[in-house]
């Protein structure tokens, strides 16, 4: 982890398809979930995402996602294509050794989340709330090591820690584990980075601590390297044949 940059600010935009009262209610429930998480870890960090900011998020409907342009199957696919099995990132392997409960053996069915407006809205809210709640800090600054994957129990962490918390919260809200995949990419600067992929019937959605707006994978501009297997989350597979030796968190945005 060499340098830090800031998370993209929330842009003031209008809600679509979901009334502000619904957004506020969802935000309040999510804030309570995160408060309980951090309180359970004896964290003193206070949530900083005001409801007035949260209401500004764009809430797309499933129809909006389905209407995204896909020219043909070869040009752009809705869902990333899993390749051959590959090695897991070293930080992930170390986490599984130190915290086995974070890496249970699973037998997934490789199913896609059936996306509806309420679920899409919830995914957007989880991404935004955690991005604006967790403080981006490098592992070296936090733990004195180059690489450490863990839940941000003290209210701070780097890219993979955001991913782990988003995955945990969405699983608690009923999203199947095999649709929530930790994913390694090269970002727009060509640096290693970790994001969360939500595999849906309308395309792979990317939750990213660099961006407060959830995007379809092909809209990010990232190069997708590898991710957890849908068949077994402890196994990893290459993506689109691009299996470069990348470490997920060589940089963190602050």
ZAFIGU-878435 format. One record per residue (C-alpha): x, y, z. Coordinates in steps of 0.05 Angstrom, whole numbers. Layout:
R_xx_yy_zz
R_X_Y_Z $
...
This chain:
R_xx_yy_zz
R_0_0_0 $
R_38_60_-25 $
R_-8_119_-27 $
R_-77_144_-10 $
R_-130_184_-45 $
R_-200_205_-24 $
R_-265_168_-36 $
R_-306_202_-89 $
R_-355_253_-59 $
R_-429_241_-62 $
R_-459_283_-117 $
R_-526_317_-105 $
R_-576_281_-148 $
R_-650_265_-148 $
R_-680_200_-123 $
R_-712_158_-177 $
R_-768_108_-167 $
R_-760_109_-90 $
R_-791_165_-50 $
R_-746_203_0 $
R_-786_175_59 $
R_-767_105_37 $
R_-694_124_30 $
R_-693_156_99 $
R_-725_95_130 $
R_-675_48_97 $
R_-617_93_116 $
R_-640_94_189 $
R_-644_18_191 $
R_-575_11_159 $
R_-545_62_205 $
R_-572_23_264 $
R_-541_-41_235 $
R_-473_-8_229 $
R_-478_25_297 $
R_-492_-43_328 $
R_-433_-73_290 $
R_-384_-21_314 $
R_-414_-19_385 $
R_-405_-95_388 $
R_-332_-84_373 $
R_-326_-30_427 $
R_-311_22_374 $
R_-316_96_392 $
R_-323_118_319 $
R_-387_156_306 $
R_-425_147_240 $
R_-416_208_198 $
R_-465_197_141 $
R_-522_246_151 $
R_-590_227_125 $
R_-592_290_83 $
R_-531_264_45 $
R_-557_193_41 $
R_-622_216_9 $
R_-581_246_-48 $
R_-560_178_-74 $
R_-588_157_-142 $
R_-633_97_-134 $
R_-640_62_-200 $
R_-694_12_-215 $
R_-682_-57_-244 $
R_-711_-30_-309 $
R_-655_22_-311 $
R_-602_-31_-301 $
R_-633_-77_-353 $
R_-634_-19_-402 $
R_-558_-11_-399 $
R_-530_-21_-469 $
R_-502_-89_-486 $
R_-482_-92_-559 $
R_-470_-166_-567 $
R_-445_-224_-526 $
R_-374_-217_-549 $
R_-369_-141_-540 $
R_-398_-136_-469 $
R_-427_-190_-425 $
R_-474_-175_-368 $
R_-437_-223_-323 $
R_-362_-234_-318 $
R_-338_-302_-343 $
R_-301_-345_-292 $
R_-238_-379_-318 $
R_-191_-430_-288 $
R_-178_-438_-214 $
R_-122_-393_-189 $
R_-87_-374_-125 $
R_-122_-332_-72 $
R_-91_-266_-52 $
R_-40_-273_4 $
R_-81_-228_49 $
R_-141_-272_41 $
R_-101_-335_56 $
R_-71_-303_119 $
R_-141_-281_142 $
R_-167_-352_133 $
R_-109_-379_175 $
R_-117_-327_230 $
R_-194_-322_228 $
R_-222_-388_201 $
R_-293_-366_215 $
R_-284_-314_159 $
R_-271_-369_108 $
R_-321_-426_117 $
R_-321_-482_66 $
R_-384_-473_24 $
R_-417_-509_-33 $
R_-449_-456_-75 $
R_-498_-467_-131 $
R_-471_-411_-174 $
R_-538_-376_-174 $
R_-550_-304_-193 $
R_-587_-258_-146 $
R_-655_-242_-173 $
R_-653_-167_-173 $
R_-714_-124_-156 $
R_-720_-50_-141 $
R_-719_-60_-66 $
R_-657_-103_-67 $
R_-621_-56_-115 $
R_-638_2_-70 $
R_-611_-35_-10 $
R_-546_-53_-46 $
R_-536_21_-63 $
R_-549_41_9 $
R_-500_-9_38 $
R_-445_14_-9 $
R_-456_88_6 $
R_-464_81_81 $
R_-402_39_91 $
R_-361_83_45 $
R_-379_144_86 $
R_-374_109_154 $
R_-307_72_150 $
R_-245_116_148 $
R_-194_95_94 $
R_-128_79_127 $
R_-71_33_103 $
R_-54_-32_137 $
R_16_-5_151 $
R_-14_54_189 $
R_-65_10_225 $
R_-26_-54_239 $
R_46_-41_220 $
R_44_-93_164 $
R_37_-87_88 $
R_-23_-132_83 $
R_-78_-151_132 $
R_-149_-170_113 $
R_-200_-161_169 $
R_-267_-129_185 $
R_-257_-55_202 $
R_-279_-64_274 $
R_-245_1_295 $
R_-280_41_241 $
R_-220_44_194 $
R_-190_0_141 $
R_-168_-6_69 $
R_-204_-31_6 $
R_-212_-104_24 $
R_-237_-87_93 $
R_-293_-46_62 $
R_-309_-107_19 $
R_-311_-154_78 $
R_-359_-109_117 $
R_-405_-98_57 $
R_-406_-173_45 $
R_-423_-187_118 $
R_-479_-136_120 $
R_-511_-160_55 $
R_-507_-233_78 $
R_-543_-213_142 $
R_-597_-181_98 $
R_-609_-246_62 $
R_-564_-243_1 $
R_-534_-312_-15 $
R_-459_-319_-1 $
R_-446_-347_-70 $
R_-472_-282_-102 $
R_-424_-239_-61 $
R_-354_-247_-87 $
R_-290_-212_-65 $
R_-257_-190_-130 $
R_-187_-167_-148 $
R_-180_-114_-202 $
R_-131_-64_-230 $
R_-161_5_-222 $
R_-158_65_-268 $
R_-86_78_-247 $
R_-66_6_-259 $
R_-59_-7_-184 $
R_-84_-69_-147 $
R_-151_-59_-114 $
R_-208_-101_-83 $
R_-282_-92_-96 $
R_-345_-132_-81 $
R_-382_-164_-139 $
R_-456_-178_-131 $
R_-475_-229_-184 $
R_-546_-215_-208 $
R_-592_-235_-264 $
R_-585_-164_-291 $
R_-509_-164_-291 $
R_-450_-162_-243 $
R_-456_-101_-196 $
R_-392_-72_-166 $
R_-390_-43_-96 $
R_-327_0_-90 $
R_-298_44_-36 $
R_-272_89_-92 $
R_-343_103_-116 $
R_-406_117_-78 $
R_-448_96_-138 $
R_-457_22_-152 $
R_-439_6_-224 $
R_-443_-52_-272 $
R_-375_-84_-279 $
R_-362_-59_-350 $
R_-377_13_-329 $
R_-320_16_-279 $
R_-263_18_-329 $
R_-225_-33_-286 $
R_-187_-94_-309 $
R_-217_-154_-273 $
R_-165_-204_-251 $
R_-195_-257_-205 $
R_-249_-268_-153 $
R_-278_-320_-106 $
R_-310_-380_-139 $
R_-386_-384_-136 $
R_-379_-459_-125 $
R_-335_-451_-63 $
R_-317_-384_-33 $
R_-250_-409_-8 $
R_-228_-422_-80 $
R_-211_-368_-130 $
R_-218_-365_-205 $
R_-188_-320_-259 $
R_-234_-273_-297 $
R_-239_-266_-373 $
R_-173_-303_-381 $
R_-134_-247_-349 $
R_-97_-280_-291 $
R_-44_-229_-273 $
R_-6_-236_-206 $
R_-40_-178_-171 $
R_-45_-163_-97 $
R_-113_-134_-80 $
R_-93_-76_-37 $
R_-27_-46_-60 $
R_-60_21_-48 $
R_-115_51_-6 $
R_-155_114_-16 $
R_-156_163_41 $
